[in-house]
Amino acid sequence: MSQIEIAQIIEQISQEIEVDSDGHGKASIKATARLAGVSDMAIIKALESANLEPSKLAQMLMQQGFNAAKLTEWRTLGIPIRFG
């Protein structure tokens, strides 16, 4: 994906990204899927599978320090964004 395409996607999904007063961001499942170049269902299935049989994506997230309970919680609260 080119820088121009990424910038266009970010502009399109800016309404679906929130940053709180502490600077912690979160994105909707739809926004995360657009950024990752996958379907919404792929993200939902990865989050749902975290407690049962973790998908490859869920395993990668857990290797980065995310726990399965948090992955499931993201479906309703949004997906955290790490800046920097």
Secondary structure, DSSP 8 states (H G I E B T S, - for coil): --HHHHHHHHHHHGGGEEE-TTS-EEE-HHHHHHHHTS-HHHHHHHHHTTSSS--HHHHHHHHTT--HHHHHHHHHH-EEE---
